[in-house]
Amino acid sequence: MHIGLFVDSKLPPERYGGTERVVLWLGRALIELGHKVTYFAHAGSRVDFAEVRPAHAPGPSASVLPADLSILHYHGGVVPEEPGVPVCQTVHGNSRLALTYHQNSIFVSDNHARNHNATAFVHNGMDATGLPEPDFSAGNGPFVFLAKAAWKAKNVKGAIAVAGMAGGRIEVLGGSRLNLKMGFRLTLDPRARFHGMVGDTEKSRYLRHSRGLIFPVLWNEPFGVAVAEAMYFGTPVFATPYGSLPELVTPETGHLSASASELAEAARDPARYDRRAIHAHWQNHFSARQMALKYIDYYQRILDGETLHPGPIKAPATRTSELMPWLP
C-alpha cells in the first residue's frame, strides 16, 4: 500500500509539535510494516525516512500526488473536494465550532469519536526511536507535569498541589513560572521547577526517573500523548477521569480522580506500581506499531469500498471555556 500523509505544517516540528510528531511516528511505523509513505507538508520540510512533497491547506493538489498512491490520509482541518484517490482524515483536537467532517474521519479515542457523533477511532501511538531504554529500577525522582501550563484546562496549579500533598517536588515541562499569554499567572511555589517547552532529550531525562506523571486536565482530553510517553518509561499516571483518560489509564498503570487529595494519596507510594507492567501496557496499546496496524485496517476497509460512517459527520462544538470539576 502507498499511503500519503498530509499535515498543514512543517516537518519535523520544533520542540513539542503534538500532531506533527504523531504523523511522523505513524509514517515510520507504516514503513516498518512494509508499506510506502509519502508526506505532504509545508515547503522546507525534511523527513529522513520518506519522501516529502510541498503542500498547504486545504491539501495537496492532484498534480503532486504519486501515480501509485493508494490512499491520502489528512491530519486535521476539513477534507476538501476529494483529489482523485480514496481519502480519510484524523481529527486530533476539539473545536469551538460545530463542524461537518468527512465520512471517513477517524478520531483519537472512543470518547473523542462519541463527542463528535462518530464511531471510528485509533488511539495515538508513540515511536520510541532515539529514546533511552526505560529504567525499571528508577522512580524516585520528582513528579512531572507535561502539558501547556499556560492553558487553564491543563491545570498546572492542581498538579503542583497534588505533588505537594504527596510529599514530592514537580518538574513542569511545558510552561514558565510567569505566564502572561492566557491570563496572568505567577507560580511562586518552591516545590515546582519550570522548564518551558522542552525537546525529547530533556523530557526523557525527567520521565525516566519520575515518581509519576500528574495530568489533572479539566476538559475532555482527546487523547493525551504525554500519558503514552510516561507509560513508555514505566511511569505511573495520576490524572482526572475526563475525555479519553479512562480508556488509557488502568488501575495497574495509575489512578484517576477529580480530587486532588485522592490523587495525592495514590501518588504517595509509586512503588505499588509495576513499572515493567506499565511499559508492557504501552507496548501493547500505545506504541506506534499498534497505531499503524489499526490505521491499516481502516485503510483496507476504505479501499474495499466501505465508508467508515454512513455520511458526513455533523459534530457539535466540542471545546468550551467551561472547566470540569476539580476538588481539593
Number of C-alpha atoms within 10 A of each C-alpha: 16 18 23 24 22 28 25 20 18 19 22 18 14 12 12 16 14 13 20 21 19 19 24 23 22 26 25 22 23 23 17 12 13 10 14 18 24 21 25 28 25 19 14 11 17 16 14 8 12 15 14 22 20 18 20 16 17 16 23 22 14 12 8 11 17 13 10 10 16 19 20 27 24 25 23 18 17 18 23 12 8 14 15 11 14 16 22 24 22 25 23 20 17 18 15 11 12 13 14 14 21 21 20 25 27 27 25 22 25 20 23 26 21 14 19 22 14 24 17 20 22 21 27 26 25 26 21 14 9 8 13 12 12 19 14 17 12 17 22 14 17 22 32 29 29 27 23 18 24 21 15 18 19 21 22 26 15 21 27 28 21 30 29 18 17 20 15 20 22 27 23 27 22 21 21 19 17 13 15 10 9 10 9 9 16 10 15 10 13 9 15 25 20 17 15 15 19 17 14 12 11 12 20 20 12 23 30 26 22 24 28 31 29 32 25 29 28 22 23 23 22 25 24 21 20 19 23 28 26 26 31 29 28 32 34 34 35 27 25 27 22 21 20 20 23 15 14 21 23 15 11 15 22 24 22 21 18 19 17 23 17 19 26 23 15 18 28 19 13 19 14 13 19 16 25 18 15 26 24 17 21 25 18 11 18 25 24 25 22 20 22 24 16 13 21 16 11 21 23 14 13 17 15 9 9 13 16 21 16 10 11 14 17 15 18 16 14 18 16 12 9 9 15 14 12 15 10 11
